[in-house]
Amino acid sequence: MKISDIINADVAKRVVDCLLSKGLTITFAESCTGGLVSKKITDVSGASGCFECGFVTYSNEKKQQLLNVSADTLLKYGAVSHQTAYEMCVGARKAANADVAVSITGIAGPDGGTDEKPVGLVYVGVACDNICAICRLNLSGDREFVREQTAVCALDLAYKAINNELKTQKEKSYMIDMVYE
């Protein structure tokens, strides 16, 4: 899927319209995007009908305090991991009492990357009903481009989850591979 196709479709408006039509609410737990996804949602007129609050948890301490991410998870897997994205999603959904939660944790660069976790590695999670799907992104470009790509992919993943377009697994959490160009 091409990111330009998602951008051209105005995915934030599609997400808001879909949430409003279904009477659902959404929250975001953002790290490397620093509130960009929440901004995109609130740029849409009428978003207050489905979005009440979001969380920007840049530090591990705030991930623990606000989203109930386990210190053990952060120690064992790190902030940029499938496991942390899962706990951020579940914690945000509970803390905001929202129907849908989206989490984002990653390395936007230009610093902070390693061989194991390079710049552009981002985990995006979405939780709703009894499912939590985590998508691993491997993006390239400068810091702003990685953040923008991540925001668009996060909104696209939310839209798919709200519309039951993600395959259901028996596990409470599962990884999905989505390729964005």
Rosetta constraint file for C-alpha pairs under 8 A:
AtomPair CA 1 CA 5 HARMONIC 7.48 0.50
AtomPair CA 1 CA 179 HARMONIC 6.29 0.50
AtomPair CA 1 CA 180 HARMONIC 5.16 0.50
AtomPair CA 1 CA 181 HARMONIC 6.42 0.50
AtomPair CA 2 CA 6 HARMONIC 6.89 0.50
AtomPair CA 2 CA 180 HARMONIC 5.54 0.50
AtomPair CA 2 CA 181 HARMONIC 4.90 0.50
AtomPair CA 3 CA 7 HARMONIC 6.22 0.50
AtomPair CA 3 CA 149 HARMONIC 7.05 0.50
AtomPair CA 3 CA 152 HARMONIC 7.27 0.50
AtomPair CA 3 CA 153 HARMONIC 7.44 0.50
AtomPair CA 3 CA 180 HARMONIC 5.93 0.50
AtomPair CA 3 CA 181 HARMONIC 5.93 0.50
AtomPair CA 4 CA 8 HARMONIC 5.99 0.50
AtomPair CA 5 CA 9 HARMONIC 6.27 0.50
AtomPair CA 6 CA 10 HARMONIC 6.78 0.50
AtomPair CA 6 CA 11 HARMONIC 6.22 0.50
AtomPair CA 6 CA 152 HARMONIC 7.00 0.50
AtomPair CA 6 CA 153 HARMONIC 7.99 0.50
AtomPair CA 6 CA 156 HARMONIC 7.12 0.50
AtomPair CA 7 CA 11 HARMONIC 6.48 0.50
AtomPair CA 7 CA 152 HARMONIC 6.76 0.50
AtomPair CA 9 CA 14 HARMONIC 7.96 0.50
AtomPair CA 10 CA 14 HARMONIC 6.58 0.50
AtomPair CA 11 CA 15 HARMONIC 6.07 0.50
AtomPair CA 11 CA 152 HARMONIC 7.36 0.50
AtomPair CA 11 CA 155 HARMONIC 6.36 0.50
AtomPair CA 11 CA 156 HARMONIC 6.36 0.50
AtomPair CA 11 CA 159 HARMONIC 7.67 0.50
AtomPair CA 12 CA 16 HARMONIC 6.25 0.50
AtomPair CA 12 CA 40 HARMONIC 6.21 0.50
AtomPair CA 12 CA 41 HARMONIC 5.50 0.50
AtomPair CA 12 CA 44 HARMONIC 7.06 0.50
AtomPair CA 12 CA 155 HARMONIC 6.34 0.50
AtomPair CA 13 CA 17 HARMONIC 5.97 0.50
AtomPair CA 13 CA 41 HARMONIC 7.36 0.50
AtomPair CA 13 CA 44 HARMONIC 5.93 0.50
AtomPair CA 14 CA 18 HARMONIC 5.99 0.50
AtomPair CA 14 CA 159 HARMONIC 7.34 0.50
AtomPair CA 15 CA 19 HARMONIC 6.08 0.50
AtomPair CA 15 CA 155 HARMONIC 7.05 0.50
AtomPair CA 15 CA 158 HARMONIC 7.24 0.50
AtomPair CA 15 CA 159 HARMONIC 5.37 0.50
AtomPair CA 16 CA 20 HARMONIC 6.07 0.50
AtomPair CA 16 CA 41 HARMONIC 7.02 0.50
AtomPair CA 16 CA 44 HARMONIC 7.32 0.50
AtomPair CA 16 CA 46 HARMONIC 7.75 0.50
AtomPair CA 16 CA 47 HARMONIC 6.01 0.50
AtomPair CA 16 CA 50 HARMONIC 6.91 0.50
AtomPair CA 17 CA 21 HARMONIC 6.09 0.50
AtomPair CA 18 CA 22 HARMONIC 6.28 0.50
AtomPair CA 18 CA 159 HARMONIC 7.74 0.50
AtomPair CA 18 CA 162 HARMONIC 7.59 0.50
AtomPair CA 19 CA 23 HARMONIC 5.90 0.50
AtomPair CA 19 CA 24 HARMONIC 4.92 0.50
AtomPair CA 19 CA 25 HARMONIC 6.45 0.50
AtomPair CA 19 CA 26 HARMONIC 7.80 0.50
AtomPair CA 19 CA 50 HARMONIC 6.26 0.50
AtomPair CA 19 CA 162 HARMONIC 7.51 0.50
AtomPair CA 20 CA 24 HARMONIC 6.26 0.50
AtomPair CA 20 CA 25 HARMONIC 7.93 0.50
AtomPair CA 20 CA 49 HARMONIC 6.62 0.50
AtomPair CA 20 CA 50 HARMONIC 6.12 0.50
AtomPair CA 23 CA 50 HARMONIC 7.50 0.50
AtomPair CA 24 CA 50 HARMONIC 6.16 0.50
AtomPair CA 24 CA 98 HARMONIC 7.73 0.50
AtomPair CA 24 CA 99 HARMONIC 5.81 0.50
AtomPair CA 24 CA 100 HARMONIC 7.50 0.50
AtomPair CA 25 CA 49 HARMONIC 7.68 0.50
AtomPair CA 25 CA 50 HARMONIC 4.29 0.50
AtomPair CA 25 CA 51 HARMONIC 5.75 0.50
AtomPair CA 25 CA 52 HARMONIC 7.75 0.50
AtomPair CA 25 CA 98 HARMONIC 5.21 0.50
AtomPair CA 25 CA 99 HARMONIC 5.18 0.50
AtomPair CA 25 CA 100 HARMONIC 6.22 0.50
AtomPair CA 26 CA 50 HARMONIC 6.08 0.50
AtomPair CA 26 CA 51 HARMONIC 5.42 0.50
AtomPair CA 26 CA 52 HARMONIC 7.71 0.50
AtomPair CA 26 CA 93 HARMONIC 7.97 0.50
AtomPair CA 26 CA 98 HARMONIC 5.39 0.50
AtomPair CA 26 CA 99 HARMONIC 5.94 0.50
AtomPair CA 26 CA 100 HARMONIC 4.59 0.50
AtomPair CA 26 CA 101 HARMONIC 5.57 0.50
AtomPair CA 26 CA 102 HARMONIC 7.78 0.50
AtomPair CA 27 CA 51 HARMONIC 6.32 0.50
AtomPair CA 27 CA 52 HARMONIC 7.26 0.50
AtomPair CA 27 CA 53 HARMONIC 5.99 0.50
AtomPair CA 27 CA 54 HARMONIC 5.14 0.50
AtomPair CA 27 CA 55 HARMONIC 7.81 0.50
AtomPair CA 27 CA 92 HARMONIC 6.82 0.50
AtomPair CA 27 CA 93 HARMONIC 6.69 0.50
AtomPair CA 27 CA 96 HARMONIC 6.68 0.50
AtomPair CA 27 CA 98 HARMONIC 6.21 0.50
AtomPair CA 27 CA 100 HARMONIC 6.43 0.50
AtomPair CA 27 CA 101 HARMONIC 4.86 0.50
AtomPair CA 27 CA 102 HARMONIC 6.45 0.50
AtomPair CA 28 CA 37 HARMONIC 7.43 0.50
AtomPair CA 28 CA 38 HARMONIC 6.61 0.50
AtomPair CA 28 CA 53 HARMONIC 7.66 0.50
AtomPair CA 28 CA 54 HARMONIC 4.79 0.50
AtomPair CA 28 CA 55 HARMONIC 6.02 0.50
AtomPair CA 28 CA 89 HARMONIC 7.92 0.50
AtomPair CA 28 CA 92 HARMONIC 6.91 0.50
AtomPair CA 28 CA 101 HARMONIC 5.62 0.50
AtomPair CA 28 CA 102 HARMONIC 4.83 0.50
AtomPair CA 28 CA 103 HARMONIC 5.81 0.50
AtomPair CA 29 CA 54 HARMONIC 6.09 0.50
AtomPair CA 29 CA 55 HARMONIC 4.65 0.50
AtomPair CA 29 CA 56 HARMONIC 5.90 0.50
AtomPair CA 29 CA 57 HARMONIC 6.86 0.50
AtomPair CA 29 CA 88 HARMONIC 6.37 0.50
AtomPair CA 29 CA 89 HARMONIC 6.79 0.50
AtomPair CA 29 CA 92 HARMONIC 6.05 0.50
AtomPair CA 29 CA 101 HARMONIC 7.45 0.50
AtomPair CA 29 CA 102 HARMONIC 6.17 0.50
AtomPair CA 29 CA 103 HARMONIC 4.57 0.50
AtomPair CA 29 CA 104 HARMONIC 6.33 0.50
AtomPair CA 30 CA 34 HARMONIC 5.82 0.50
AtomPair CA 30 CA 35 HARMONIC 6.00 0.50
AtomPair CA 30 CA 37 HARMONIC 7.78 0.50
AtomPair CA 30 CA 54 HARMONIC 7.92 0.50
AtomPair CA 30 CA 55 HARMONIC 6.09 0.50
AtomPair CA 30 CA 56 HARMONIC 4.80 0.50
AtomPair CA 30 CA 57 HARMONIC 6.11 0.50
AtomPair CA 30 CA 58 HARMONIC 7.51 0.50
AtomPair CA 30 CA 103 HARMONIC 5.74 0.50
AtomPair CA 30 CA 104 HARMONIC 4.90 0.50
AtomPair CA 30 CA 105 HARMONIC 6.62 0.50
AtomPair CA 31 CA 35 HARMONIC 7.76 0.50
AtomPair CA 31 CA 56 HARMONIC 5.73 0.50
AtomPair CA 31 CA 57 HARMONIC 5.26 0.50
AtomPair CA 31 CA 58 HARMONIC 4.69 0.50
AtomPair CA 31 CA 59 HARMONIC 7.93 0.50
AtomPair CA 31 CA 104 HARMONIC 5.85 0.50
AtomPair CA 31 CA 105 HARMONIC 5.13 0.50
AtomPair CA 31 CA 106 HARMONIC 7.18 0.50
AtomPair CA 32 CA 58 HARMONIC 6.93 0.50
AtomPair CA 32 CA 104 HARMONIC 6.91 0.50
AtomPair CA 32 CA 105 HARMONIC 5.73 0.50
AtomPair CA 32 CA 106 HARMONIC 5.59 0.50
AtomPair CA 32 CA 107 HARMONIC 6.39 0.50
AtomPair CA 32 CA 108 HARMONIC 6.14 0.50
AtomPair CA 32 CA 147 HARMONIC 7.02 0.50
AtomPair CA 33 CA 37 HARMONIC 7.10 0.50
AtomPair CA 33 CA 104 HARMONIC 7.22 0.50
AtomPair CA 33 CA 105 HARMONIC 7.98 0.50
AtomPair CA 33 CA 108 HARMONIC 7.98 0.50
AtomPair CA 33 CA 147 HARMONIC 5.32 0.50
AtomPair CA 33 CA 148 HARMONIC 7.87 0.50
AtomPair CA 33 CA 150 HARMONIC 7.43 0.50
AtomPair CA 33 CA 151 HARMONIC 6.99 0.50
AtomPair CA 34 CA 56 HARMONIC 5.76 0.50
AtomPair CA 34 CA 57 HARMONIC 7.93 0.50
AtomPair CA 34 CA 58 HARMONIC 7.31 0.50
AtomPair CA 35 CA 39 HARMONIC 6.18 0.50
AtomPair CA 35 CA 54 HARMONIC 7.87 0.50
AtomPair CA 35 CA 55 HARMONIC 7.59 0.50
AtomPair CA 35 CA 56 HARMONIC 5.90 0.50
AtomPair CA 36 CA 40 HARMONIC 6.26 0.50
AtomPair CA 36 CA 147 HARMONIC 7.81 0.50
AtomPair CA 36 CA 148 HARMONIC 7.83 0.50
AtomPair CA 36 CA 151 HARMONIC 6.59 0.50
AtomPair CA 37 CA 41 HARMONIC 6.39 0.50
AtomPair CA 37 CA 151 HARMONIC 5.23 0.50
AtomPair CA 37 CA 152 HARMONIC 7.81 0.50
AtomPair CA 37 CA 154 HARMONIC 7.63 0.50
AtomPair CA 37 CA 155 HARMONIC 7.38 0.50
AtomPair CA 38 CA 42 HARMONIC 6.18 0.50
AtomPair CA 38 CA 54 HARMONIC 6.69 0.50
AtomPair CA 39 CA 43 HARMONIC 6.07 0.50
AtomPair CA 40 CA 44 HARMONIC 7.14 0.50
AtomPair CA 41 CA 47 HARMONIC 6.42 0.50
AtomPair CA 41 CA 51 HARMONIC 7.89 0.50
AtomPair CA 42 CA 47 HARMONIC 5.59 0.50
AtomPair CA 42 CA 48 HARMONIC 7.40 0.50
AtomPair CA 42 CA 51 HARMONIC 7.85 0.50
AtomPair CA 43 CA 47 HARMONIC 7.77 0.50
AtomPair CA 47 CA 51 HARMONIC 5.83 0.50
AtomPair CA 48 CA 52 HARMONIC 6.29 0.50
AtomPair CA 52 CA 96 HARMONIC 7.89 0.50
AtomPair CA 53 CA 96 HARMONIC 6.76 0.50
AtomPair CA 54 CA 92 HARMONIC 7.94 0.50
AtomPair CA 54 CA 96 HARMONIC 7.70 0.50
AtomPair CA 55 CA 66 HARMONIC 7.86 0.50
AtomPair CA 55 CA 92 HARMONIC 7.47 0.50
AtomPair CA 57 CA 62 HARMONIC 5.35 0.50
AtomPair CA 57 CA 63 HARMONIC 5.39 0.50
AtomPair CA 57 CA 66 HARMONIC 7.77 0.50
AtomPair CA 58 CA 62 HARMONIC 7.07 0.50
AtomPair CA 58 CA 63 HARMONIC 7.44 0.50
AtomPair CA 59 CA 63 HARMONIC 6.40 0.50
AtomPair CA 60 CA 64 HARMONIC 6.27 0.50
AtomPair CA 60 CA 74 HARMONIC 7.37 0.50
AtomPair CA 60 CA 79 HARMONIC 6.85 0.50
AtomPair CA 61 CA 65 HARMONIC 6.19 0.50
AtomPair CA 62 CA 66 HARMONIC 5.59 0.50
AtomPair CA 62 CA 67 HARMONIC 7.43 0.50
AtomPair CA 63 CA 67 HARMONIC 5.22 0.50
AtomPair CA 63 CA 68 HARMONIC 6.53 0.50
AtomPair CA 63 CA 69 HARMONIC 5.59 0.50
AtomPair CA 63 CA 88 HARMONIC 7.13 0.50
AtomPair CA 64 CA 68 HARMONIC 4.60 0.50
AtomPair CA 64 CA 69 HARMONIC 4.47 0.50
AtomPair CA 64 CA 70 HARMONIC 6.14 0.50
AtomPair CA 64 CA 71 HARMONIC 6.79 0.50
AtomPair CA 65 CA 69 HARMONIC 7.64 0.50
AtomPair CA 66 CA 91 HARMONIC 7.76 0.50
AtomPair CA 66 CA 92 HARMONIC 7.85 0.50
AtomPair CA 66 CA 95 HARMONIC 7.52 0.50
AtomPair CA 67 CA 87 HARMONIC 7.46 0.50
AtomPair CA 67 CA 88 HARMONIC 5.68 0.50
AtomPair CA 67 CA 90 HARMONIC 7.87 0.50
AtomPair CA 67 CA 91 HARMONIC 4.35 0.50
AtomPair CA 67 CA 92 HARMONIC 5.46 0.50
AtomPair CA 67 CA 95 HARMONIC 6.85 0.50
AtomPair CA 68 CA 87 HARMONIC 7.28 0.50
AtomPair CA 68 CA 88 HARMONIC 7.44 0.50
AtomPair CA 68 CA 91 HARMONIC 5.59 0.50
AtomPair CA 69 CA 73 HARMONIC 7.18 0.50
AtomPair CA 69 CA 74 HARMONIC 7.58 0.50
AtomPair CA 69 CA 84 HARMONIC 6.80 0.50
AtomPair CA 69 CA 87 HARMONIC 5.38 0.50
AtomPair CA 69 CA 88 HARMONIC 6.14 0.50
AtomPair CA 69 CA 91 HARMONIC 7.03 0.50
AtomPair CA 70 CA 74 HARMONIC 6.49 0.50
AtomPair CA 70 CA 87 HARMONIC 7.68 0.50
AtomPair CA 71 CA 75 HARMONIC 6.07 0.50
AtomPair CA 72 CA 76 HARMONIC 5.91 0.50
AtomPair CA 73 CA 77 HARMONIC 5.66 0.50
AtomPair CA 73 CA 78 HARMONIC 6.85 0.50
AtomPair CA 73 CA 83 HARMONIC 6.81 0.50
AtomPair CA 73 CA 84 HARMONIC 6.55 0.50
AtomPair CA 74 CA 78 HARMONIC 4.38 0.50
AtomPair CA 74 CA 79 HARMONIC 5.46 0.50
AtomPair CA 74 CA 84 HARMONIC 6.78 0.50
AtomPair CA 77 CA 81 HARMONIC 6.05 0.50
AtomPair CA 77 CA 83 HARMONIC 7.04 0.50
AtomPair CA 77 CA 84 HARMONIC 7.54 0.50
AtomPair CA 78 CA 84 HARMONIC 7.29 0.50
AtomPair CA 79 CA 84 HARMONIC 5.86 0.50
AtomPair CA 79 CA 105 HARMONIC 6.90 0.50
AtomPair CA 79 CA 106 HARMONIC 7.76 0.50
AtomPair CA 80 CA 84 HARMONIC 6.70 0.50
AtomPair CA 80 CA 85 HARMONIC 7.53 0.50
AtomPair CA 80 CA 105 HARMONIC 5.48 0.50
AtomPair CA 80 CA 106 HARMONIC 5.12 0.50
AtomPair CA 80 CA 107 HARMONIC 7.32 0.50
AtomPair CA 80 CA 117 HARMONIC 7.85 0.50
AtomPair CA 80 CA 121 HARMONIC 7.90 0.50
AtomPair CA 80 CA 122 HARMONIC 7.01 0.50
AtomPair CA 80 CA 123 HARMONIC 6.95 0.50
AtomPair CA 81 CA 85 HARMONIC 6.26 0.50
AtomPair CA 81 CA 105 HARMONIC 7.47 0.50
AtomPair CA 81 CA 106 HARMONIC 7.91 0.50
AtomPair CA 81 CA 123 HARMONIC 6.53 0.50
AtomPair CA 82 CA 86 HARMONIC 6.18 0.50
AtomPair CA 82 CA 123 HARMONIC 6.21 0.50
AtomPair CA 82 CA 134 HARMONIC 6.52 0.50
AtomPair CA 82 CA 136 HARMONIC 7.67 0.50
AtomPair CA 82 CA 175 HARMONIC 7.67 0.50
AtomPair CA 83 CA 87 HARMONIC 6.35 0.50
AtomPair CA 84 CA 88 HARMONIC 6.00 0.50
AtomPair CA 84 CA 105 HARMONIC 7.76 0.50
AtomPair CA 85 CA 89 HARMONIC 6.18 0.50
AtomPair CA 85 CA 103 HARMONIC 5.81 0.50
AtomPair CA 85 CA 104 HARMONIC 6.41 0.50
AtomPair CA 85 CA 105 HARMONIC 6.25 0.50
AtomPair CA 85 CA 123 HARMONIC 6.18 0.50
AtomPair CA 85 CA 124 HARMONIC 6.50 0.50
AtomPair CA 85 CA 125 HARMONIC 5.67 0.50
AtomPair CA 85 CA 134 HARMONIC 7.06 0.50
AtomPair CA 86 CA 90 HARMONIC 6.30 0.50
AtomPair CA 86 CA 103 HARMONIC 7.62 0.50
AtomPair CA 86 CA 125 HARMONIC 6.19 0.50
AtomPair CA 86 CA 132 HARMONIC 6.97 0.50
AtomPair CA 86 CA 133 HARMONIC 7.87 0.50
AtomPair CA 86 CA 134 HARMONIC 6.86 0.50
AtomPair CA 86 CA 173 HARMONIC 7.19 0.50
AtomPair CA 87 CA 91 HARMONIC 5.82 0.50
AtomPair CA 88 CA 92 HARMONIC 5.90 0.50
AtomPair CA 88 CA 103 HARMONIC 5.81 0.50
AtomPair CA 89 CA 93 HARMONIC 6.15 0.50
AtomPair CA 89 CA 101 HARMONIC 5.52 0.50
AtomPair CA 89 CA 102 HARMONIC 5.70 0.50
AtomPair CA 89 CA 103 HARMONIC 5.03 0.50
AtomPair CA 89 CA 125 HARMONIC 6.15 0.50
AtomPair CA 89 CA 126 HARMONIC 6.25 0.50
AtomPair CA 89 CA 127 HARMONIC 5.88 0.50
AtomPair CA 89 CA 132 HARMONIC 7.66 0.50
AtomPair CA 90 CA 94 HARMONIC 6.32 0.50
AtomPair CA 90 CA 101 HARMONIC 7.30 0.50
AtomPair CA 90 CA 127 HARMONIC 6.50 0.50
AtomPair CA 90 CA 132 HARMONIC 7.87 0.50
AtomPair CA 91 CA 95 HARMONIC 5.98 0.50
AtomPair CA 92 CA 96 HARMONIC 5.90 0.50
AtomPair CA 92 CA 97 HARMONIC 8.00 0.50
AtomPair CA 92 CA 98 HARMONIC 7.99 0.50
AtomPair CA 92 CA 101 HARMONIC 6.22 0.50
AtomPair CA 92 CA 102 HARMONIC 7.96 0.50
AtomPair CA 92 CA 103 HARMONIC 7.89 0.50
AtomPair CA 93 CA 97 HARMONIC 5.64 0.50
AtomPair CA 93 CA 98 HARMONIC 5.10 0.50
AtomPair CA 93 CA 99 HARMONIC 6.83 0.50
AtomPair CA 93 CA 100 HARMONIC 6.38 0.50
AtomPair CA 93 CA 101 HARMONIC 5.04 0.50
AtomPair CA 93 CA 127 HARMONIC 7.34 0.50
AtomPair CA 94 CA 98 HARMONIC 6.84 0.50
AtomPair CA 99 CA 128 HARMONIC 5.91 0.50
AtomPair CA 99 CA 129 HARMONIC 7.18 0.50
AtomPair CA 100 CA 126 HARMONIC 7.08 0.50
AtomPair CA 100 CA 127 HARMONIC 5.64 0.50
AtomPair CA 100 CA 128 HARMONIC 4.68 0.50
AtomPair CA 100 CA 129 HARMONIC 7.77 0.50
AtomPair CA 100 CA 158 HARMONIC 7.91 0.50
AtomPair CA 100 CA 162 HARMONIC 7.72 0.50
AtomPair CA 101 CA 125 HARMONIC 7.92 0.50
AtomPair CA 101 CA 126 HARMONIC 5.55 0.50
AtomPair CA 101 CA 127 HARMONIC 5.15 0.50
AtomPair CA 101 CA 128 HARMONIC 6.69 0.50
AtomPair CA 102 CA 124 HARMONIC 7.04 0.50
AtomPair CA 102 CA 125 HARMONIC 5.39 0.50
AtomPair CA 102 CA 126 HARMONIC 4.39 0.50
AtomPair CA 102 CA 127 HARMONIC 6.49 0.50
AtomPair CA 102 CA 154 HARMONIC 7.10 0.50
AtomPair CA 102 CA 158 HARMONIC 6.82 0.50
AtomPair CA 103 CA 123 HARMONIC 7.89 0.50
AtomPair CA 103 CA 124 HARMONIC 5.51 0.50
AtomPair CA 103 CA 125 HARMONIC 4.84 0.50
AtomPair CA 103 CA 126 HARMONIC 6.39 0.50
AtomPair CA 104 CA 122 HARMONIC 7.05 0.50
AtomPair CA 104 CA 123 HARMONIC 5.81 0.50
AtomPair CA 104 CA 124 HARMONIC 4.60 0.50
AtomPair CA 104 CA 125 HARMONIC 6.49 0.50
AtomPair CA 104 CA 154 HARMONIC 7.62 0.50
AtomPair CA 105 CA 122 HARMONIC 5.74 0.50
AtomPair CA 105 CA 123 HARMONIC 5.43 0.50
AtomPair CA 105 CA 124 HARMONIC 6.69 0.50
AtomPair CA 106 CA 120 HARMONIC 7.12 0.50
AtomPair CA 106 CA 121 HARMONIC 5.59 0.50
AtomPair CA 106 CA 122 HARMONIC 3.90 0.50
AtomPair CA 106 CA 123 HARMONIC 6.02 0.50
AtomPair CA 107 CA 112 HARMONIC 6.56 0.50
AtomPair CA 107 CA 113 HARMONIC 6.56 0.50
AtomPair CA 107 CA 117 HARMONIC 7.93 0.50
AtomPair CA 107 CA 118 HARMONIC 7.23 0.50
AtomPair CA 107 CA 119 HARMONIC 5.09 0.50
AtomPair CA 107 CA 120 HARMONIC 5.57 0.50
AtomPair CA 107 CA 121 HARMONIC 5.72 0.50
AtomPair CA 107 CA 122 HARMONIC 6.27 0.50
AtomPair CA 108 CA 119 HARMONIC 5.82 0.50
AtomPair CA 108 CA 120 HARMONIC 5.50 0.50
AtomPair CA 108 CA 121 HARMONIC 7.64 0.50
AtomPair CA 108 CA 122 HARMONIC 7.92 0.50
AtomPair CA 108 CA 142 HARMONIC 7.71 0.50
AtomPair CA 108 CA 143 HARMONIC 5.03 0.50
AtomPair CA 108 CA 144 HARMONIC 7.69 0.50
AtomPair CA 108 CA 146 HARMONIC 5.73 0.50
AtomPair CA 108 CA 147 HARMONIC 6.28 0.50
AtomPair CA 109 CA 113 HARMONIC 6.93 0.50
AtomPair CA 109 CA 119 HARMONIC 5.22 0.50
AtomPair CA 109 CA 120 HARMONIC 6.99 0.50
AtomPair CA 109 CA 142 HARMONIC 7.04 0.50
AtomPair CA 109 CA 143 HARMONIC 5.24 0.50
AtomPair CA 110 CA 119 HARMONIC 6.72 0.50
AtomPair CA 110 CA 142 HARMONIC 6.78 0.50
AtomPair CA 110 CA 143 HARMONIC 6.09 0.50
AtomPair CA 111 CA 119 HARMONIC 7.19 0.50
AtomPair CA 112 CA 118 HARMONIC 7.78 0.50
AtomPair CA 112 CA 119 HARMONIC 6.80 0.50
AtomPair CA 113 CA 117 HARMONIC 5.66 0.50
AtomPair CA 113 CA 118 HARMONIC 4.20 0.50
AtomPair CA 113 CA 119 HARMONIC 4.57 0.50
AtomPair CA 114 CA 118 HARMONIC 4.89 0.50
AtomPair CA 114 CA 119 HARMONIC 7.44 0.50
AtomPair CA 117 CA 121 HARMONIC 6.31 0.50
AtomPair CA 119 CA 139 HARMONIC 7.88 0.50
AtomPair CA 119 CA 140 HARMONIC 7.69 0.50
AtomPair CA 120 CA 137 HARMONIC 7.41 0.50
AtomPair CA 120 CA 138 HARMONIC 5.37 0.50
AtomPair CA 120 CA 139 HARMONIC 4.44 0.50
AtomPair CA 120 CA 140 HARMONIC 5.57 0.50
AtomPair CA 120 CA 141 HARMONIC 7.72 0.50
AtomPair CA 120 CA 146 HARMONIC 6.23 0.50
AtomPair CA 121 CA 136 HARMONIC 7.24 0.50
AtomPair CA 121 CA 137 HARMONIC 5.73 0.50
AtomPair CA 121 CA 138 HARMONIC 4.73 0.50
AtomPair CA 121 CA 139 HARMONIC 6.36 0.50
AtomPair CA 122 CA 136 HARMONIC 5.91 0.50
AtomPair CA 122 CA 137 HARMONIC 5.06 0.50
AtomPair CA 122 CA 138 HARMONIC 6.53 0.50
AtomPair CA 122 CA 139 HARMONIC 7.71 0.50
AtomPair CA 122 CA 150 HARMONIC 7.41 0.50
AtomPair CA 123 CA 134 HARMONIC 6.58 0.50
AtomPair CA 123 CA 135 HARMONIC 5.64 0.50
AtomPair CA 123 CA 136 HARMONIC 4.65 0.50
AtomPair CA 123 CA 137 HARMONIC 6.16 0.50
AtomPair CA 124 CA 134 HARMONIC 5.62 0.50
AtomPair CA 124 CA 135 HARMONIC 5.15 0.50
AtomPair CA 124 CA 136 HARMONIC 6.51 0.50
AtomPair CA 124 CA 137 HARMONIC 7.67 0.50
AtomPair CA 124 CA 150 HARMONIC 7.90 0.50
AtomPair CA 124 CA 154 HARMONIC 6.11 0.50
AtomPair CA 125 CA 132 HARMONIC 6.82 0.50
AtomPair CA 125 CA 133 HARMONIC 5.61 0.50
AtomPair CA 125 CA 134 HARMONIC 4.20 0.50
AtomPair CA 125 CA 135 HARMONIC 6.17 0.50
AtomPair CA 125 CA 154 HARMONIC 7.77 0.50
AtomPair CA 126 CA 132 HARMONIC 5.52 0.50
AtomPair CA 126 CA 133 HARMONIC 5.47 0.50
AtomPair CA 126 CA 134 HARMONIC 6.53 0.50
AtomPair CA 126 CA 157 HARMONIC 7.09 0.50
AtomPair CA 126 CA 158 HARMONIC 6.20 0.50
AtomPair CA 126 CA 161 HARMONIC 7.18 0.50
AtomPair CA 127 CA 131 HARMONIC 5.73 0.50
AtomPair CA 127 CA 132 HARMONIC 4.19 0.50
AtomPair CA 127 CA 133 HARMONIC 6.59 0.50
AtomPair CA 128 CA 132 HARMONIC 6.57 0.50
AtomPair CA 128 CA 161 HARMONIC 7.41 0.50
AtomPair CA 128 CA 162 HARMONIC 7.67 0.50
AtomPair CA 130 CA 172 HARMONIC 6.89 0.50
AtomPair CA 131 CA 168 HARMONIC 7.41 0.50
AtomPair CA 131 CA 169 HARMONIC 7.93 0.50
AtomPair CA 131 CA 172 HARMONIC 5.64 0.50
AtomPair CA 131 CA 173 HARMONIC 6.40 0.50
AtomPair CA 132 CA 172 HARMONIC 6.21 0.50
AtomPair CA 132 CA 173 HARMONIC 4.78 0.50
AtomPair CA 132 CA 174 HARMONIC 6.77 0.50
AtomPair CA 133 CA 173 HARMONIC 5.66 0.50
AtomPair CA 133 CA 174 HARMONIC 5.20 0.50
AtomPair CA 133 CA 175 HARMONIC 5.93 0.50
AtomPair CA 133 CA 176 HARMONIC 6.73 0.50
AtomPair CA 134 CA 173 HARMONIC 7.27 0.50
AtomPair CA 134 CA 174 HARMONIC 6.10 0.50
AtomPair CA 134 CA 175 HARMONIC 4.79 0.50
AtomPair CA 134 CA 176 HARMONIC 6.08 0.50
AtomPair CA 135 CA 175 HARMONIC 5.77 0.50
AtomPair CA 135 CA 176 HARMONIC 5.08 0.50
AtomPair CA 135 CA 177 HARMONIC 5.99 0.50
AtomPair CA 135 CA 178 HARMONIC 6.69 0.50
AtomPair CA 136 CA 175 HARMONIC 7.43 0.50
AtomPair CA 136 CA 176 HARMONIC 7.23 0.50
AtomPair CA 136 CA 177 HARMONIC 6.50 0.50
AtomPair CA 136 CA 178 HARMONIC 7.50 0.50
AtomPair CA 137 CA 150 HARMONIC 7.89 0.50
AtomPair CA 137 CA 178 HARMONIC 7.50 0.50
AtomPair CA 137 CA 179 HARMONIC 7.61 0.50
AtomPair CA 137 CA 180 HARMONIC 7.90 0.50
AtomPair CA 139 CA 146 HARMONIC 6.16 0.50
AtomPair CA 139 CA 149 HARMONIC 7.67 0.50
AtomPair CA 140 CA 145 HARMONIC 7.83 0.50
AtomPair CA 140 CA 146 HARMONIC 6.37 0.50
AtomPair CA 141 CA 145 HARMONIC 5.63 0.50
AtomPair CA 141 CA 146 HARMONIC 5.92 0.50
AtomPair CA 142 CA 146 HARMONIC 6.18 0.50
AtomPair CA 143 CA 147 HARMONIC 6.24 0.50
AtomPair CA 144 CA 148 HARMONIC 6.06 0.50
AtomPair CA 145 CA 149 HARMONIC 6.03 0.50
AtomPair CA 146 CA 150 HARMONIC 6.04 0.50
AtomPair CA 147 CA 151 HARMONIC 6.17 0.50
AtomPair CA 148 CA 152 HARMONIC 6.32 0.50
AtomPair CA 149 CA 153 HARMONIC 6.15 0.50
AtomPair CA 150 CA 154 HARMONIC 5.98 0.50
AtomPair CA 151 CA 155 HARMONIC 6.29 0.50
AtomPair CA 152 CA 156 HARMONIC 6.20 0.50
AtomPair CA 153 CA 157 HARMONIC 6.08 0.50
AtomPair CA 153 CA 180 HARMONIC 7.81 0.50
AtomPair CA 154 CA 158 HARMONIC 6.17 0.50
AtomPair CA 155 CA 159 HARMONIC 6.14 0.50
AtomPair CA 156 CA 160 HARMONIC 6.28 0.50
AtomPair CA 157 CA 161 HARMONIC 6.20 0.50
AtomPair CA 158 CA 162 HARMONIC 6.11 0.50
AtomPair CA 159 CA 163 HARMONIC 6.26 0.50
AtomPair CA 160 CA 164 HARMONIC 6.12 0.50
AtomPair CA 160 CA 165 HARMONIC 4.82 0.50
AtomPair CA 160 CA 166 HARMONIC 6.16 0.50
AtomPair CA 161 CA 165 HARMONIC 5.82 0.50
AtomPair CA 161 CA 166 HARMONIC 5.71 0.50
AtomPair CA 169 CA 173 HARMONIC 7.87 0.50
AtomPair CA 169 CA 174 HARMONIC 7.12 0.50
